[in-house]
Amino acid sequence: MAERSRPFIELLKKSQKSAWSNECEAAFVQYKHILAAPPVLTKPKPNQEMIVYLAVLDNVIRSILLQEIPEPAPIYFISRTLQGPESRYQLMEKVVLALLHIARRLKHYFQSHRVVVCTDCPMAKILRKPELAAKVLADFVNKFTAQRQTTSDMWNLHVDGSSNRLGSGVGVILEGPNTVTIEQSICFRFKVSNNQAEYEALLAGLRLAKEIGVKRITGWSDSKIVTEQVNDTYQVKETIMLQYYQEFKRMKDEFDEICVRYTPRNMNERADRLARLASQRKPGQLQSVIHQEILQPSITKQECMDIENTPQNWMTSIIQYLTNSSLPKDLVLAKKIRMHAAKYLLLGKDLYRRGISTPMLKCLDDDQASYVMKEIHEGICGTHSGGRTMAAKILRPGYYWSSLAQDCHVFVKKCIPCQQHGPHLHQHADTLRPISSPWPFAIWGMDLLSPFPLAKGQCKFLIVAMDYFTKWIEAKPLATIMANNVQKFTWKNTITRFGLPHALVTDNGLQFTDRRLGSAKGEWAEKLPEVLWAYRCTPQTTTKKTPFRLTYSTDAMVPVEIGEPSFRRENFENSANNESLAVNLDLIDEVCGQAAIMTEASRRMMARKFNFKINSRQFYENDLVWRVTGDARRDRREGKLATNWEGPF
């Protein structure tokens, strides 16, 4: 419709006066005939695949969606006129534009059915091969014509290998009908001899021809030994050469016809130049041809074994669907994978999930997840938090896997220090009366903790101050408890930094237990900065935010993002970061207001649960139990850092 109406539609768009031509009249009459007898569209059948046919002209793209039930039945027609720069697109770009246009217009059909795209352009082979994106899309697409090219035509393959002290490489030139030419330069990251390089060049050319869909090919090489061996004229004696010979015979069966001939070196100069460039290439060179690097020889059998023994995890089906659109035969499972894959995307070799709390969540396998959980729970910034808090701390830097919450709960249950330092179980004596803070740093709680094991500087006391709103903690080890020391701590750590508080609460019974110290109880003074940092980077249950965020309006970068780089660390920009920090400082009042609302709601919910909480304990046969560490069994030298439970029994 768009192509037939183009003459008089363009006439209507012109601002100046123009005459109605015979071409416009003929197009208008033909347009009326089409409208008088439109094609009959049918209703699509569920659970049956749909077929999309794409057609591209100079100024128009057309597509049709149909089903074979059993005869081809059209469901939807789409025709669009190319506007402005779109008319100057290459042929392959127009085909991709047609597919993108129908996918957007008919999104509901694409999401509920399996869609097969039919076109005469090798679009899938090029888009699924990243190493072909540079030169193939430049040489092949520019010379690709709209007529269907048959794979029965004979293609010519010119190959040459090069090996010297600087490196090894091969050059491949594939010439087909309609003057189609593909040049490829391959650099080896392993040592090979000259004969091995010639075999590698021949095998690389056959792999390239197979990817394009060539069935009949004539190969030309300037190595007399290789050409005579593959033609069974010379006998292959060396073990390595025999492996290359067998690999060639295996690939030969995948073609309808292969003929390898010898050519003098002066007749194979183009491939020879590509091979020398690949063997002597430096970073930044070879920008005009396809360049590829191969890490292992073609005869290495470990490659196949690695592919077969690749461990399957929860990301395998999603990556396979995003890479080559492969789905299981089960229709229900295939639909489930398609729906879930819409939430994921591939960036290089890494899979990312589009999150809600964090825009980009890096997906981890089992080994990476174990490392992240261990680092978050008991690393430098680890506070041995519960399962839900631990899951939130993992999501905050930008990590994700399918069983995140469940794995965190299981990990916490297996943590020995968490069980040893678990709180004593007691019945509630009175209702909960939470203290409310009207604004940040208005009410501080302060306490002196002792005794601690003797540490560096003869320190055995600890003074702790905590803001009730942001949950920010200030602490300092002391050698002696004196009024002068308390005054200096209050002036230096609270008043000069956060202003004069509205109220200061003391003797409120706060406890402080370090699960990270293990048996090294005397190092508590050195570990104090790490404990404070870990606490300040942990989201609090009442405010749903970290104390660092409520104080400085921005979340701090945790050490786990160095061991396993997160999305924000890989895409860090210094200029944009400074601007974002300034914006966050302007919005800190709004963040504190939201935290105040969440704190009040959390207090009410906490009080309601606290007042009606019942401590129920049940034991069954063969259960492992912990026993309370009584005063008789407690090690007095450990003081407040002694474990509360012993066992399990």
PyMOL commands that set and color helices and strands:
alter all, ss='L'
color gray80, all
select helices_A, chain A and resi 6-13+22-36+84-88+91-105+107-112+123-127+130-132+136-142+177-179+194-212+224-230+239-252+265-267+269-279+302-308+316-324+331-341+366-378+387-395+404-413+416-420+456-458+483-498+521-536+547-552+560-563+567-570+574-586+588-611+636-641
alter helices_A, ss='H'
color red, helices_A
select strands_A, chain A and resi 50-56+60-68+72-81+115-118+154-164+167-175+181-188+216-221+257-262+290-294+344-347+350-354+360-363+399-400+443-449+461-467+473-478+503-506+627-628+645-646
alter strands_A, ss='S'
color yellow, strands_A
deselect
rebuild
show_as cartoon
